[in-house]
Amino acid sequence: MYRKIEYIWVDGTKPTPQLRSKTKIINKGEEIPIWGFDGSSTNQAEGSNSDCVLNPVYICPDPVRGWSGELALCEVLNTDMTPHESNTRADLCKVYEKNKSEDVWFGMEQEYTFVNRWNNTSYGLDYCLKDGYEPAAQGPYYCSVGSGRAIGREIVEEHLDACLEAKLTISGINAEVMPGQWEFQIGPVNAIEASDQLWIARWLLHRIAERHELAVSFEPKPAEGDWNGAGCHTNFSTKEMRNSLAACERAAVALGERAHHHIKNYGADIEKRLTGDHETCSYREYKWGISDRGASVRIPWQVAKNGKGYIEDRRPNANCDPYMVTKLITETVCETNWS
């Protein structure tokens, strides 16, 4: 008997890395081995020294191929087995281990937009125009139901089922503000699991959209005009925050101390999304508040009411690197000296 192993990795494309994958056939019962690839074709090496190493770090069932398949998310190593410069997971692991006693949890809200595969235009907006009418101003699409409003639902449901079959900690889905724009949520799990699972869920979304001859955009401003952008709101808590509102407030203050550094590492073209409009705070400023979706960091109303819980960093882009986001939040909040 054989197994089809899909090796998945994050490449070196800048400013926004892409997902890559390829298949290896191994025998049933055989351990999934390290493998390699041509880094000169993925912006990760020069042609004169092109070999890079794939080290499997997260294995799960493959819902696309079924019983014969497994997905292997890999970190990229150099041939001397040191982390490749594009391997941001390695830095997250160091920060995670350093702060393991804080028992950090993350929940990541991944927004995305279906686009037409050849010209990258919005599938939802074009869908409305194809039927002969201008799309309504944003409002009727968020958490919507009904033909002409919940555009692309069949793909979203297929993706949800795939994530569950892959045993990811997916906690929900909903239609977003722009037609053809949706969101899924991963977590709550620890920083490494949240980041690994988000990359797998993104890969599954791309793979399933292929069947429907559509592409998926994680661009922060997928359509010009009076439309919300696409973010990856990141919910975060430590053991102390889950027992203290004061700890949540301290975390919100701490994130403001390194606001510029976070903005620089929260995804390309963040200034196109964080304008101060469309439920955002401008990238030029930092503020936090209770139940304030126009803040950089929000403390949900139920957290304030219960006197404990978590905070939501609303700044990360849909195209962010989750390894970078979870690393920065963990080190900024957990390593701030309050003495």
Number of C-alpha atoms within 10 A of each C-alpha: 7 12 18 19 24 21 24 24 24 21 21 22 13 10 10 15 17 14 16 13 17 10 15 12 13 15 11 12 9 9 8 19 12 12 14 17 16 16 20 16 13 18 15 21 17 13 11 7 11 18 17 21 22 22 22 19 11 16 18 18 21 22 20 16 13 12 11 16 19 22 25 24 24 24 24 31 20 19 15 9 12 12 18 19 12 18 20 18 22 19 13 23 16 12 18 21 10 14 16 15 11 16 14 23 22 26 27 29 25 25 26 27 28 26 24 16 16 9 8 14 17 22 22 23 21 18 18 18 12 10 10 9 11 12 18 13 12 14 13 17 22 17 15 17 13 9 9 17 21 23 25 23 18 10 16 20 12 14 23 20 13 20 25 15 15 23 14 21 19 23 16 12 19 17 24 25 21 29 31 25 30 25 20 23 22 24 23 19 18 18 26 21 19 24 26 20 25 26 20 22 25 19 20 22 21 17 16 20 21 13 10 11 11 20 23 22 23 22 24 27 22 23 16 9 7 11 18 22 30 29 29 29 21 25 22 27 27 25 15 17 23 19 16 18 21 14 22 27 20 14 24 23 16 19 25 18 14 14 18 14 12 19 19 13 16 22 25 20 16 26 17 15 27 28 15 16 14 15 17 21 23 20 19 12 13 18 17 23 17 16 16 17 18 19 23 27 29 23 25 17 13 13 19 18 10 11 16 21 23 29 28 25 21 23 28 29 31 28 25 23 23 28 23 19 25 28 21 20 24 28 16 19 21 19 13 14 8 6 3
